[in-house]
């Protein structure tokens, strides 16, 4: 991923929090003919310990009917793209729009790329563990969380036969927050106000993140 130094995110706590907040990624792999394939999957990021040089792994699962897993063999490399909020940035927010007119629109966004070796498995116990972990994660904020044990055992086992375990063993992490860091405080404040008023999905979230940067 192209990351100018001003947009590079190196705070590991923030990177981990961001991925956990999005909760899914597009896993991209290349099939033997050179065709790229991608699947959006919920995930759990486990074992991150950058101080010891370990980036951990992403634990996911995909439908057995999905052709992508059949094209993954030993040593296949993959890229998991975690998308955050995005926003159009109007030149109307820039101070020089009436002076030298050297202004153009841009796009603000948050994104994390995780790449490494992809491993697939049909092991039923591993699949049960993955589904349980994902369910527990997403049910944790409910007043009466659903549990795997609440499912009809026979039905649950049948459902496990319809999915494939996917693990991305991460060897590279790239994180980018493009939040108008190259603009003045006054211009960024105008952008924040503009985005808060836009009513477009995601733009308020970008405004909130930019506001945090202004206050920090």
C-alpha positions as CSV (number, residue, x, y, z in Angstrom):
1,X,0.0,0.0,0.0
2,X,1.3,3.5,-0.9
3,X,1.7,5.4,2.4
4,X,3.3,8.9,2.6
5,X,5.1,9.2,5.9
6,X,2.6,11.8,7.2
7,X,-0.3,9.2,6.7
8,X,1.5,6.2,8.2
9,X,0.0,4.8,11.4
10,X,2.5,3.1,13.7
11,X,0.6,2.9,17.0
12,X,0.0,-0.8,17.4
13,X,-2.7,-0.3,20.0
14,X,-4.6,1.9,17.5
15,X,-4.0,-0.5,14.6
16,X,-5.3,-3.5,16.6
17,X,-8.3,-1.4,17.9
18,X,-9.1,-0.3,14.4
19,X,-9.1,-3.9,13.0
20,X,-11.2,-5.1,15.9
21,X,-13.7,-2.3,15.4
22,X,-14.2,-3.1,11.7
23,X,-14.4,-6.9,12.4
24,X,-14.0,-8.1,8.8
25,X,-11.6,-8.0,5.9
26,X,-11.5,-8.7,2.2
27,X,-9.1,-11.6,1.7
28,X,-7.4,-11.4,-1.7
29,X,-5.5,-14.3,-3.3
30,X,-4.4,-15.2,-6.8
31,X,-5.5,-18.4,-8.5
32,X,-3.2,-20.6,-10.6
33,X,-4.2,-18.8,-13.8
34,X,-3.3,-15.4,-12.3
35,X,-6.9,-14.3,-11.6
36,X,-7.4,-12.4,-8.3
37,X,-10.1,-13.6,-6.1
38,X,-11.5,-11.9,-2.9
39,X,-14.0,-12.8,-0.1
40,X,-15.2,-10.6,2.7
41,X,-15.0,-12.5,6.0
42,X,-15.5,-11.8,9.7
43,X,-12.2,-12.2,11.6
44,X,-10.4,-12.5,14.9
45,X,-6.9,-11.2,15.1
46,X,-4.9,-13.4,17.5
47,X,-1.3,-13.4,18.8
48,X,-0.2,-9.9,17.9
49,X,3.0,-9.1,19.7
50,X,5.1,-6.7,17.7
51,X,7.7,-6.3,20.4
52,X,8.7,-9.9,19.8
53,X,8.4,-9.6,16.1
54,X,5.1,-11.5,15.8
55,X,2.2,-10.1,13.9
56,X,-0.1,-13.1,14.8
57,X,-2.8,-14.4,12.6
58,X,-6.3,-13.7,11.3
59,X,-8.8,-16.5,11.9
60,X,-11.7,-16.6,9.5
61,X,-14.0,-19.0,7.6
62,X,-15.6,-19.1,4.2
63,X,-18.4,-21.1,2.5
64,X,-17.4,-24.5,1.1
65,X,-19.1,-23.5,-2.1
66,X,-16.7,-20.6,-2.5
67,X,-14.2,-21.5,-5.3
68,X,-11.5,-19.3,-3.7
69,X,-10.4,-21.8,-1.1
70,X,-9.9,-24.5,-3.7
71,X,-7.2,-22.4,-5.3
72,X,-5.3,-22.0,-2.1
73,X,-2.4,-24.4,-1.7
74,X,0.6,-24.7,0.6
75,X,2.6,-21.4,0.5
76,X,-0.2,-19.3,-1.1
77,X,0.2,-15.7,-0.2
78,X,-2.8,-13.5,0.7
79,X,-3.7,-9.9,1.5
80,X,-6.4,-9.0,4.0
81,X,-7.8,-5.5,3.4
82,X,-9.6,-3.9,6.3
83,X,-11.6,-0.9,5.2
84,X,-12.6,1.9,7.5
85,X,-14.7,5.0,7.0
86,X,-14.2,7.2,3.9
87,X,-15.0,10.7,2.9
88,X,-14.9,13.1,0.0
89,X,-13.0,16.3,0.8
90,X,-14.0,19.4,-1.0
91,X,-11.5,22.1,-2.1
92,X,-14.1,24.6,-0.6
93,X,-12.4,24.0,2.7
94,X,-9.0,25.3,1.7
95,X,-7.8,28.8,2.4
96,X,-6.3,29.4,-1.1
97,X,-9.4,28.6,-3.0
98,X,-9.9,32.3,-3.7
99,X,-6.2,33.3,-4.1
100,X,-4.0,31.1,-6.3
101,X,-6.8,28.5,-6.9
102,X,-4.3,25.7,-6.6
103,X,-6.8,23.4,-5.0
104,X,-8.3,20.0,-5.9
105,X,-10.6,17.5,-4.3
106,X,-9.3,14.5,-2.3
107,X,-10.4,11.5,-0.4
108,X,-9.8,10.7,3.2
109,X,-9.9,7.2,4.6
110,X,-8.6,4.6,7.1
111,X,-7.2,1.3,5.9
112,X,-5.1,-1.6,7.2
113,X,-3.4,-4.2,5.0
114,X,-2.3,-7.5,6.5
115,X,-0.4,-10.0,4.3
116,X,1.1,-13.4,4.7
117,X,0.7,-17.1,4.1
118,X,-2.9,-18.5,3.8
119,X,-3.7,-21.8,5.3
120,X,-7.0,-23.7,4.9
121,X,-8.4,-26.5,6.9
122,X,-11.5,-28.8,7.0
123,X,-10.8,-29.8,10.6
124,X,-14.2,-29.8,12.4
125,X,-12.7,-29.0,15.8
126,X,-10.9,-26.0,14.4
127,X,-14.1,-24.8,12.7
128,X,-16.1,-25.2,15.9
129,X,-13.5,-23.1,17.7
130,X,-13.5,-20.4,15.1
131,X,-17.3,-20.2,15.0
132,X,-17.5,-20.1,18.8
133,X,-14.8,-17.4,19.0
134,X,-16.6,-15.2,16.4
135,X,-20.0,-15.7,18.0
136,X,-18.7,-14.9,21.5
137,X,-17.0,-11.8,20.2
138,X,-20.1,-10.4,18.4
139,X,-22.6,-11.5,21.1
140,X,-20.6,-10.1,24.0
141,X,-22.4,-6.7,24.1
142,X,-25.9,-8.2,24.1
143,X,-28.0,-8.4,27.3
144,X,-28.8,-12.0,26.5
145,X,-26.0,-13.3,24.3
146,X,-26.5,-16.3,22.0
147,X,-24.1,-19.2,22.5
148,X,-23.1,-22.0,20.2
149,X,-24.4,-24.4,22.9
150,X,-27.9,-22.9,22.3
151,X,-28.0,-24.3,18.7
152,X,-29.5,-27.7,17.9
153,X,-26.4,-29.9,18.0
154,X,-27.3,-31.9,14.8
155,X,-28.1,-28.7,12.9
156,X,-24.9,-27.0,14.1
157,X,-22.7,-30.0,13.0
158,X,-24.4,-29.8,9.5
159,X,-23.6,-26.1,9.3
160,X,-19.9,-26.8,10.1
161,X,-19.7,-29.1,7.1
162,X,-20.6,-26.1,4.9
163,X,-17.6,-24.0,5.8
164,X,-13.8,-24.0,5.5
165,X,-11.4,-22.6,8.1
166,X,-9.1,-19.9,6.8
167,X,-6.0,-18.6,8.6
168,X,-3.8,-15.8,7.5
169,X,-0.3,-16.1,9.1
170,X,0.7,-12.4,9.1
171,X,4.2,-11.3,8.2
172,X,3.5,-7.7,7.2
173,X,1.2,-5.0,8.5
174,X,0.6,-1.7,6.7
175,X,-1.7,1.0,8.3
176,X,-2.8,4.2,6.8
177,X,-4.9,7.1,8.1
178,X,-5.3,9.7,5.4
179,X,-7.0,12.5,7.4
180,X,-5.7,15.8,5.8
181,X,-2.6,15.8,8.0
182,X,-0.9,18.0,5.4
183,X,-3.4,20.8,5.9
184,X,-3.4,23.7,8.4
185,X,-5.3,23.5,11.7
186,X,-7.9,26.0,10.4
187,X,-8.4,24.0,7.2
188,X,-8.8,20.7,9.0
189,X,-11.3,22.3,11.4
190,X,-13.4,23.5,8.4
191,X,-13.2,20.0,6.9
192,X,-14.4,18.5,10.2
193,X,-17.4,20.9,10.3
194,X,-18.2,20.2,6.6
195,X,-18.2,16.4,7.1
196,X,-20.3,16.6,10.2
197,X,-22.9,18.4,8.2
198,X,-22.8,16.2,5.1
199,X,-25.2,13.5,6.2
200,X,-23.3,10.9,4.1
201,X,-22.6,7.5,5.7
202,X,-19.0,7.3,7.0
203,X,-18.2,11.0,6.8
204,X,-19.2,11.8,10.3
205,X,-16.8,9.0,11.5
206,X,-13.9,10.5,9.5
207,X,-14.8,13.9,11.0
208,X,-14.7,12.5,14.5
209,X,-11.3,10.9,13.9
210,X,-10.0,14.2,12.5
211,X,-11.3,16.0,15.5
212,X,-9.4,13.7,17.8
213,X,-6.3,14.6,15.9
214,X,-6.9,18.3,16.3
215,X,-7.5,17.9,20.0
216,X,-4.5,15.6,20.5
